[in-house]
Amino acid sequence: MLAPLIAFALAAAPQSAEPTVSFRDEVLPILSDRCFACHGPDAAARESELRLDLQDTALADLGGYAAIVPGQPEESELYLRITTEYAADLMPPADSNLSLTPDEIETLRLWIKQGAKWEKHWAFVPPQKPPAAGHSFPEWTRGPIDEYVMAKLDERGVRPNWDADPASLLRRVTLDLTGLPPTPAAYREVLAQGARWDYETVVDQLMASPRYGERMAWEWLDAARYADTDGFQADPTREMWPWRDWLVDQLNANTPFDQLTRELLAGDLLPNATPEQRLASGFNRNHMTNGEGGRIIEETRVENVFDRVETTGTVWLGMTFQCARCHDHKYDPLSQQEYYQFADFFNQTSDTGRGSSGRSTPNMRYLNPEQRRRLQALEVERADLVRRQQAPHPEWNAAQQAWEAELLERFASEPGWAAPAQFAGEWWKTAQPYGGAAGELFARADPPEAAIDLSDASTWVEAADFAEGAAYSLSREVGSTYLYRELDAPTARELRLSLGSDDAIKVWVNGAEVLANNVARGVAPDQERITVPLVAGRNRILIKIVNTGGAAGVYFRRVDETVEGLPLSLIEPLRKPAAERSSEENARVQAAFRRRELPAWRALQEQIEAGDAERERINQGAPTALVMDTLPRERWRETRILTRGGYDQPTGDPLQAAVPAFLPPLPERGTEADGSPRRANRLDLAEWLLDPEHPLTARVIVNREWQRFFGRGLVATPEDFGRQGAAPSHPELLDYLATQFVASGWDLKALHREILLSSTYRQSAQFDPQLDAEDPANVGLRRAPRHRLPAWMLRDQALALAGVINLEQGGPGVRPYQPDGVWAEATFDTIRYTQDQGEALYRRSLYVFWRRIVQPTFFFDTGKRQVCEVMAGRTNTPLHALVTLNETAYVEAARLFAERAWRQGEDLGERIDWAWFAATGRMPDAEELATLASRWQEVQEHYLAQPDQAEALLAVGARPRDAALPVPELAAMTVICSLILNLDEVLCRS
């Protein structure tokens, strides 16, 4: 009976179950990578009219056969083609350089056999809050984040690390939230508390620090392609730093992300938009602007529109919109027509494509709230002063009549007293510009500044066509041109002049310099207003115009002359009876009398003028920020598909703003005043992005925030959530964070806090060769990540440890140390770097001036700020060490760090202990201390023998060394502190 029973048991046993194949996770990535280029959304590239990205077309009858027959792989043309032995029929074709592995072929076979069930790409399905995750390690988890991570680790059968030690965790969270290291005092406090330390309170304190917004802004600046210049060859300076400061303020204030989105994309369209909301819209003006003479204006404008489309697509949608500029997207369901419909949102601004030396339109003079309050106060003060001036004063009127009579008598007795000065001859100019390097011309004194000999025909020629009150063109050569003219004045007096120049200008009157403005600009009237003294008799006027490239010119006009405080322009009105004067003439005469003869009125007027001058200083000093606007309806542009993206190749019917069909529709918009449907604008686009059912926005944002803290997003391709992008490592966690983010009111600080309080974040970074062998990249988050700090954070860390970091917030970009010649070489010697002095050298890296064509030399692995970037590269090369060991800021920081350490201890051991602890949060062990002490001894002996080298080392940087400290010993300690700054433990975040 035994054999039959065994046979029965074997027959009754179930066959080993085939694994269920997921279309979304397994099949779609194969089809997208190997098939969609020729059989996907792009109609122009589609072969055989076969489309595999849509279920209907993939299953369609193709005339007795189909690409996919559910349940029957052997009847499916797709399966037959990928397994055929005939090279002519094999797919993918050999010339595509693509192929399928046996495992991938089997995946497709099983999927077809199991019914070829279709699913939408995961990122195009609205996120739903996932159910709680079951797992095996409840004593480790602190919340939902940990539960989803632990559930994934359970699949591999591994356990995560426990919390990092308090000092390591304090350093990690402080750097992550502020971009600066903890202070030694903060380390000591945490270590004194031990396991009882209140980590949550520390997190809250760090998030309340103004340093938080500065740290969080960095990745936004990369995404927004923020810089301090326009880009391209000329690369003129622009003034977008108020936008950067606005961003920092919003992040510190925890402005909800939905409001941030509205203001960044459409702040100018908000009802009763504030200056700050208009400024916010400059997000989409941060792009490069081509102001070169040979560019085509419309081409530049269209490129600007493309940039806005693709930046918005990357930042909020995680989509590669640029792939649909010239044709339908080859992988994602985004057509070329939809690209240009999306472009219409950004095509209706008054941006013309013209570069204007960093001030292309539309722009705004931005006054901060404090400045606006001051202007309002000045207006109130002025109104009160004017009221007091204009109060009735009969005695003043009588005195004025007597004064006018006295002047009339003087006009009669001294005819020359009120006569205007007269030019003696025409203008002269130097025959050729004095050439040289553009950066040296302004300061250099050429021969005309020493002596003028108009008889020297080789130097001077008449400029008879130089007309007063009109711009006069000069040579386009790079160089200095001088203009000269003489003027005869009957009496000593003051002369008011209006001047303009392209580019820089200097003016001398009778040998005395009266104006010097080293500026790059185009010539225009009234760029400068000056008052100069004239002597009785012959006066000499010399003007120097420095051209640093392109056109050159000058503008000159006499505004008025003043004799003994009386403007000569009043002579004619004074000769007439008061009844015959115009009201304007009477007002001018009255003002002249009161200014000259009435101290009480003059005091009021001086206060008015002082207020006016302050108002002018505030207004003129206000930066000109680039912003968005919207054209009036009658000037709307037609948006059409541009063949292959060519600005001059429109085709098809006009398009109106719309969003891709595979995403939710735009919200209802109502009608125009005439009853026609209202055209969608950027504010509608922002609201659409914020739809709670939108599948992409929240996922894309929380993924980048996760990347900020872990070095890698849950989706490893933050710029591409499409079919060619990476699948999420933890899809349930991603959707939990996305739905929670929306439910919290788009609260960024709440999102950050939940991440930072998780066990996943708090883990030790300790690597376990056995547990981590299957996942060396730590995708599964079994441990905390360990990676190099970004270059900007390394610089700030060095300045902080040196005790010199300047935490002043906001303002124009600063110019710290940089090697000579970098800017000059990149700009054909037209722009030279001028290093700042004093405390500006030690400002945070966020505030460093960013020239687009050559970024700050001490930043590596950073975005280029030329296009939107949401994931900076991370490399590890000897070039990094060349910076951190030799760049002036780091060498000076090491010396200042050494001076701090010297003051903290009585002997070498104590000084090394302090420096090591300040940089790492722990004391050096015996071996480390001995190694450093030995090295210090070697270096000190070297510097005792070579005192000049010690002096040279301690002289690096602008801040003088502490002269009270011994030179060889301090130089040796500087080397030790440089070594500490370059420890992996200090260079890395773990």
Summary of the structure (lengths in Angstrom):
residues: 990
radius of gyration: 36.5
end to end distance: 67.0
largest distance: 151.8
contacts: 3060
relative contact order: 0.11
helix: 47%
strand: 11%
